[in-house]
Amino acid sequence: MPEQFDAENSAIQLIYLHDAFFSSKKPMVWTDKHNETFVAEMYLHEPWKYKKGSKERGNVWDMISESLNSNDHPKFAVCLKSVRDHYNHLEKEQKRKIREEEKASGIAPEHSAFDDSMEDIIERFKARDQ
């Protein structure tokens, strides 16, 4: 009996190792379409209405992540933290872009609808968090 148990146990361990090795999810790659959908969800849920660090704002980030994950196109695989972190990344990139445009004299940069939306959202957060 112990030999049979070891064989079964070994088979279970192999299945577990196989699943652990091959089922690891690849990180989601954010595309422009993902970002546009994300911004639309932010306008819908308005996380800037709540104090930074509050439970209410955390709940809104969670609702945004759940809403994004329910989309089929584009497909999302996000959690509360990844959504919040991605917003922080987009905010830093937008601020960097604005600084570079201000430094470059004599050019008239074109702004996309996404850029305008990000500037508006950044201002809304800034107004609430001051």
C-alpha positions as CSV (number, residue, x, y, z in Angstrom):
1,M,0.0,0.0,0.0
2,P,2.7,2.6,0.7
3,E,4.2,2.1,-2.8
4,Q,0.8,2.8,-4.3
5,F,0.3,5.9,-2.1
6,D,3.7,7.2,-3.2
7,A,2.9,6.8,-6.9
8,E,-0.4,8.6,-6.5
9,N,1.3,11.3,-4.4
10,S,4.0,11.7,-7.0
11,A,1.5,12.0,-9.8
12,I,-0.4,14.7,-7.8
13,Q,2.9,16.6,-7.2
14,L,3.7,16.4,-11.0
15,I,0.3,17.8,-11.9
16,Y,0.7,20.6,-9.3
17,L,4.1,21.5,-10.6
18,H,2.9,21.5,-14.2
19,D,-0.1,23.7,-13.4
20,A,2.1,26.1,-11.4
21,F,4.7,26.4,-14.1
22,F,2.4,26.7,-17.1
23,S,-0.5,28.7,-15.7
24,S,1.5,31.7,-14.5
25,K,-0.3,34.7,-16.0
26,K,1.6,37.1,-18.2
27,P,1.4,40.8,-17.0
28,M,-1.2,42.8,-18.8
29,V,0.1,45.2,-21.4
30,W,-1.7,48.6,-21.4
31,T,-2.5,49.8,-24.9
32,D,-4.0,53.1,-26.0
33,K,-7.4,51.5,-26.1
34,H,-6.9,50.2,-22.5
35,N,-6.0,53.7,-21.4
36,E,-9.0,55.3,-23.1
37,T,-11.3,52.8,-21.4
38,F,-9.6,53.4,-18.1
39,V,-10.1,57.2,-18.3
40,A,-13.8,56.7,-19.2
41,E,-14.2,54.6,-16.1
42,M,-12.5,57.2,-14.0
43,Y,-15.0,59.8,-15.3
44,L,-17.8,57.4,-14.5
45,H,-16.7,56.6,-10.9
46,E,-15.0,59.9,-10.0
47,P,-12.4,58.8,-7.5
48,W,-11.3,62.4,-6.9
49,K,-14.5,63.1,-5.0
50,Y,-13.0,61.3,-2.0
51,K,-10.1,62.2,0.3
52,K,-6.8,60.7,-0.6
53,G,-6.2,57.5,1.5
54,S,-9.8,57.2,2.5
55,K,-11.7,53.9,2.4
56,E,-14.2,55.5,0.0
57,R,-11.5,56.3,-2.6
58,G,-10.2,52.8,-2.2
59,N,-13.6,51.4,-2.8
60,V,-13.9,53.5,-6.0
61,W,-10.6,52.2,-7.3
62,D,-11.9,48.7,-6.6
63,M,-15.1,49.4,-8.5
64,I,-13.0,50.7,-11.4
65,S,-10.9,47.6,-11.4
66,E,-14.0,45.3,-11.3
67,S,-15.6,47.2,-14.1
68,L,-12.5,47.1,-16.3
69,N,-12.1,43.3,-15.7
70,S,-15.7,42.8,-16.8
71,N,-14.8,44.2,-20.3
72,D,-14.3,41.8,-23.2
73,H,-12.7,44.3,-25.5
74,P,-10.2,45.4,-24.6
75,K,-9.6,42.6,-22.1
76,F,-8.3,43.6,-18.7
77,A,-6.6,41.7,-15.9
78,V,-6.2,44.3,-13.1
79,C,-6.7,44.7,-9.4
80,L,-7.2,47.7,-7.2
81,K,-3.5,48.3,-6.7
82,S,-2.6,47.9,-10.4
83,V,-5.3,50.4,-11.4
84,R,-4.2,52.9,-8.9
85,D,-0.5,52.4,-9.8
86,H,-1.3,52.8,-13.5
87,Y,-3.1,56.0,-12.8
88,N,0.0,57.3,-10.9
89,H,2.2,56.2,-13.9
90,L,-0.1,58.0,-16.4
91,E,-0.1,61.2,-14.2
92,K,3.7,61.2,-14.0
93,E,4.0,60.8,-17.7
94,Q,1.5,63.5,-18.4
95,K,3.3,65.9,-16.1
96,R,6.6,65.1,-17.7
97,K,5.1,65.7,-21.1
98,I,3.8,69.1,-20.1
99,R,7.1,70.2,-18.6
100,E,8.9,69.2,-21.8
101,E,6.4,71.1,-23.9
102,E,6.8,74.2,-21.7
103,K,10.6,74.0,-22.0
104,A,10.5,73.7,-25.8
105,S,9.9,77.3,-27.1
106,G,8.4,78.1,-30.4
107,I,6.5,74.9,-30.9
108,A,2.8,74.3,-30.8
109,P,2.3,70.7,-29.6
110,E,-0.8,68.9,-30.5
111,H,-2.9,67.5,-27.7
112,S,-5.0,64.4,-28.1
113,A,-8.3,63.9,-26.4
114,F,-6.6,61.5,-24.0
115,D,-4.0,64.2,-23.1
116,D,-6.8,66.7,-22.4
117,S,-8.7,64.2,-20.3
118,M,-5.6,63.3,-18.3
119,E,-4.9,67.0,-17.6
120,D,-8.5,67.5,-16.5
121,I,-8.4,64.4,-14.2
122,I,-5.0,65.5,-12.7
123,E,-6.5,68.9,-11.9
124,R,-9.6,67.3,-10.3
125,F,-7.4,65.2,-8.0
126,K,-5.2,68.2,-7.3
127,A,-8.2,70.4,-6.3
128,R,-9.5,67.7,-4.0
129,D,-6.3,66.7,-2.3
130,Q,-5.1,70.3,-1.5
